[in-house]
Amino acid sequence: MNGYEELTGSELQPLSGRQGGIQIAVEGKDEKKADPTTIIRSEYGDSEVVIFGDSSLPTMVTYPDIGSNYDSCFKGFFQFCGENSAFKHFRLVHISPPGQHYGAAPLKTKLTMEKLGKHFEKVLGDLNIKSFHAFGCGAGSYVMLDYAAKNPYKILSMILVNPVADKSWVIDWFYEKCNIFANKYLNYDKWWKEQFLKRWFHRDTISSNKNLVELQEKLFFRTNQENIKNISHAFTHRTDITTTVRLNILIVLLIYSD
């Protein structure tokens, strides 16, 4: 396809066992199990897309949280659900934000949530997706909700994990600035890393499932850190869209709290 780059090679492969009720993954080189990955280029940067399922099936589109991609955000979940889950009735299209895939080049554009929304819409257009079921996580839920507000008849249903639609608080802005300063100038990445681990895992999981957390840390640091800071900055400076979202569809909210 024009403007697309096909990739080969598997980033992650499943373990035969489970830990703490969660199936985790390890790196592998088995070409036969390589995910069907495509890179889509745009003015906002290169973006990874992974697609499973027949094109005749209803489409479900996923979009991950900051600092993650299909491998680190959704792959373990869909592996855990198994081949006989309800998701087998969907064509799964996993779209990652620009520059969040492993080996991505530094982004040349300073992103905003508005630009991420335009990028998301462009990728959908390139893939000729007219309507879909949405599955967003964290910052990905914001992108999905913003798109739904502008294109309500293209969204058939939504699954939102820790959804966000309001603007950030001053403390969020201050916390991000401190973390980036410590990471960039003091070479101290503990705060930067923990900022995201606390977004992704309950504190009980962080303390009890060390293997899972260590894997997630490894995948996090495989992602271009400057690109993550770019998107983190965009998310911290997001606008409030709570008054613009008016949907008459099924929405499933998955929210955890400490």
C-alpha positions in Angstrom: 0.0 0.0 0.0 1.3 3.5 -0.8 2.9 5.2 2.2 2.8 2.1 4.2 5.7 0.0 5.5 5.2 -3.6 6.3 7.1 -4.9 9.3 8.1 -8.4 10.3 9.3 -10.0 13.5 7.5 -10.5 16.8 8.0 -8.1 19.6 6.3 -10.3 22.2 5.2 -13.9 22.6 3.0 -15.5 25.3 4.2 -17.5 28.2 2.6 -20.9 28.7 1.8 -20.0 32.3 0.2 -17.2 34.2 1.2 -15.1 37.2 -1.3 -13.4 39.5 -4.1 -14.3 37.1 -2.5 -12.2 34.3 -0.9 -13.8 31.3 2.3 -12.0 30.5 4.7 -12.1 27.6 8.4 -12.3 26.7 10.4 -11.3 23.7 10.6 -13.8 20.9 12.0 -14.1 17.4 9.6 -16.6 15.9 8.7 -15.1 12.5 5.7 -17.4 12.2 4.1 -15.6 15.1 4.9 -12.1 14.0 2.0 -9.6 14.4 0.6 -8.2 11.1 2.1 -4.8 11.7 2.0 -1.7 9.4 3.6 1.7 9.7 1.5 4.6 8.5 3.3 7.9 7.8 1.8 11.3 8.3 2.8 14.9 9.1 2.4 14.1 12.8 4.9 11.2 12.7 5.0 7.5 12.0 2.3 5.4 13.6 2.1 1.6 14.1 -1.1 -0.3 13.2 -1.7 -3.9 14.0 -4.7 -5.7 12.5 -6.3 -9.0 13.3 -9.5 -10.6 11.8 -11.4 -10.8 8.6 -12.4 -7.5 7.0 -16.0 -8.8 6.8 -16.3 -8.6 10.6 -17.4 -5.5 12.5 -14.4 -3.4 13.3 -13.1 -2.6 16.8 -10.4 0.1 17.0 -8.1 0.3 20.1 -6.0 3.3 21.1 -3.5 3.0 24.1 -2.5 5.3 26.9 0.6 7.5 26.9 3.9 5.6 26.8 2.4 2.5 25.5 1.4 0.8 22.2 -0.4 -2.4 21.1 2.3 -4.7 22.6 2.4 -3.0 26.0 -1.2 -2.0 26.4 -3.5 -4.4 24.6 -1.7 -7.5 23.6 -1.6 -9.2 27.0 -5.3 -8.4 27.5 -6.5 -10.0 24.3 -4.2 -13.0 24.8 -5.7 -13.4 28.3 -9.2 -13.3 26.8 -8.3 -16.1 24.4 -9.5 -17.1 21.0 -13.0 -18.0 22.1 -13.9 -14.7 23.7 -16.5 -12.3 22.3 -13.7 -10.4 20.6 -13.3 -13.2 18.0 -16.4 -11.7 16.4 -14.5 -8.4 15.6 -11.8 -7.3 13.2 -9.4 -5.8 15.7 -7.5 -2.7 14.5 -4.9 -1.5 17.0 -3.7 2.1 16.4 -0.8 3.6 18.3 -0.1 7.3 18.7 2.8 8.7 16.5 6.2 7.6 17.7 5.1 5.1 20.3 6.2 1.9 18.6 9.6 0.4 19.3 12.4 1.9 17.2 10.4 5.0 16.3 12.3 8.0 15.1 12.1 11.2 17.2 8.9 13.2 16.4 9.5 16.4 14.5 6.2 18.0 15.5 5.2 19.3 18.9 1.9 17.4 19.4 -1.3 18.6 21.0 -4.4 16.5 21.7 -6.1 18.2 18.7 -3.3 17.0 16.5 -3.5 13.5 17.9 -7.2 13.6 17.0 -6.5 14.7 13.5 -3.8 11.9 13.2 -6.4 9.4 14.5 -8.9 10.5 11.9 -6.3 10.3 9.1 -5.3 6.8 10.0 -9.0 5.7 10.0 -9.3 7.3 6.6 -6.2 5.6 5.2 -7.6 2.2 6.5 -11.0 3.0 5.0 -12.8 2.6 8.3 -16.2 4.2 8.1 -17.6 3.1 11.5 -16.3 1.1 14.4 -16.5 0.0 18.0 -14.0 2.0 20.1 -11.7 0.7 22.9 -9.6 3.4 24.5 -7.3 3.4 27.5 -6.3 6.5 29.5 -5.3 9.2 27.1 -6.5 7.0 24.3 -10.0 7.3 25.8 -9.8 11.1 25.5 -8.9 10.7 21.8 -11.8 8.4 21.3 -14.3 10.6 23.1 -13.1 13.7 21.2 -13.5 11.8 17.9 -17.0 10.6 19.0 -18.1 14.1 19.8 -17.2 15.2 16.3 -18.3 12.1 14.5 -21.1 10.6 16.7 -22.6 8.4 14.0 -19.3 6.6 13.3 -19.0 5.2 16.8 -21.1 2.1 17.4 -20.1 1.4 21.0 -17.3 2.3 23.4 -15.1 0.5 26.0 -13.1 3.1 28.0 -10.5 2.2 30.6 -9.8 5.0 33.1 -11.4 7.5 30.8 -10.5 11.2 30.8 -12.5 14.0 29.3 -11.8 17.0 31.5 -8.8 19.3 31.5 -5.8 18.5 33.8 -5.4 20.1 37.2 -2.6 22.4 38.2 -1.0 19.7 40.3 -0.9 17.4 37.2 1.0 20.1 35.3 3.4 20.7 38.2 4.0 16.9 38.7 4.8 16.4 35.0 7.3 19.4 35.0 9.1 18.0 38.0 9.3 14.5 36.5 10.6 15.7 33.2 13.1 18.0 34.9 14.4 15.2 37.1 14.6 12.8 34.1 16.2 15.2 31.7 18.7 17.2 33.9 19.3 14.9 36.8 19.2 11.6 35.0 16.7 10.4 37.6 14.0 8.3 36.0 12.2 6.8 39.1 9.5 9.5 39.3 9.1 9.5 35.5 8.6 5.8 35.4 6.4 5.6 38.5 4.1 8.3 37.0 3.1 5.8 34.3 3.1 2.6 36.4 0.6 4.2 38.7 -1.6 5.0 35.7 -1.5 1.4 34.5 -1.6 -0.8 37.6 -3.3 -0.8 41.0 -0.8 -0.4 43.9 -1.5 -4.0 45.0 -0.5 -5.3 41.5 2.7 -3.1 41.7 3.7 -4.7 45.0 2.6 -8.3 44.4 3.4 -8.9 40.7 7.0 -7.9 40.2 7.4 -9.8 37.0 4.6 -8.1 35.3 5.8 -4.7 36.5 9.4 -5.3 35.4 8.2 -6.4 32.0 6.1 -3.2 31.7 9.1 -1.1 32.7 11.2 -2.8 30.1 8.7 -2.1 27.4 8.3 1.5 28.5 12.0 2.2 28.2 12.1 0.6 24.8 9.8 3.4 23.6 11.4 6.7 22.6 11.4 8.7 25.8 11.3 12.1 24.1 8.3 11.0 22.1 6.6 10.0 25.3 7.3 13.4 26.8 5.9 15.0 23.7 2.6 13.2 24.1 2.6 13.6 27.9 2.9 17.4 27.4 0.0 17.4 25.0 -2.1 15.4 27.4 -1.3 17.6 30.4 -2.4 20.7 28.3 -5.6 19.1 27.0 -8.9 21.0 26.9 -12.1 20.0 28.6 -14.5 18.1 26.2 -17.1 17.0 28.8 -19.6 19.5 27.4 -19.2 18.4 23.8 -19.7 14.6 24.2 -23.3 13.6 23.6 -23.7 10.0 22.7 -26.6 7.6 22.4 -24.6 4.3 22.3 -23.5 1.6 24.7 -20.5 2.7 26.7 -18.7 0.4 29.1 -16.4 2.2 31.7 -13.7 0.3 33.5 -12.2 2.4 36.3 -10.0 1.5 39.2 -9.2 3.5 42.3 -6.6 3.2 45.0 
